[in-house]
Amino acid sequence: MKKRRPKALKDQVIVITGASSGIGLCTARLAAKRGARVVLAARNGDDLSAVTDEIVANGGQALAVVCDVADESAVARLGEAALLAFGAIDTWVNNAGLSIYGKLTDIPLDDKRRLFDINFWGVVHGCRTAIRLMQDRGGVLINIGSEVSEVAIPLQGIYSASKHAVKGYTDALRMELEHDRIPIAVTLVKPSAINTPYPEHARSYLDEGVPALPPPVYAPEVVAETILRCAERPVRDIVVGGAGRMQIAMGRLAPRLTDTVMERAMFDQQKAYDRSHDAEGNLDRPQRDGRAYGPHRGHVMKSSAYTKAAMSDFTRAVPLIAAGLVVAAGVRRLRATA
């Protein structure tokens, strides 16, 4: 079966998990503003209702569904609720996730497993439901990884491990769907540090300070714009933020040097001392939130020149042009030797 071209955003039904705060909330607002019908999912029903009411009051179409992505049956019900409300699903965004700050030797095993239930198995549950409901009509599946899907960082080791797992699952799933000619495009979006409530939601086992984001930090709109661009024009994968792209490149080219840089910088840059923090975070139960933006008090970058360039039609065409030139050169060489 040939893949179908995704619909324009204004004609889409988009399911977004983790939609009560941060990247998910920002993406839902922006998608509804541009005409998409949006299904928002998260564990906190009060925040979801408030956001949905806001979207509807502003002229959008939205549905709130309380859902813990760690629960496979709850994710299945989310998909059915979207179909019942809007008749179809065109794009599914697996965005729900959180972190644990602390040394791996200090984090209890039960907490590590719970984080994987949300960050990794939540993506698996979302993918299974999305594929079941979109495989006949086609659609777009967008998984939210991270720059640490590629390069691990200390003090967020279990988060890094979960995002590495998301990348491996997503890459394998994409190949299997393409092999079976199932018309679902699969994109992995890998954000850099983003100014969302992410550090406030994290469970903390830090010996001092509270969780913080290492600079440079980008605004959540930068990720939301990328997600919605991929909903209309899917790519294989994309890093949001040039800083993340540089970190990944450095990790591939000079892994031991990258380890040294991380060891020297990340133990201090991931701690703040200017605010309080509930060390329990959102791991076991959601806190009241409903905010797209986080506590970062330094400079926040409102755009990414790298991501814009990487998503441009010209840049996406460069590999195809290069491949065509290689083939043409080979043909000429064969003719010359014939």
Disulfide bonds with the S-S distance in Angstrom:
none
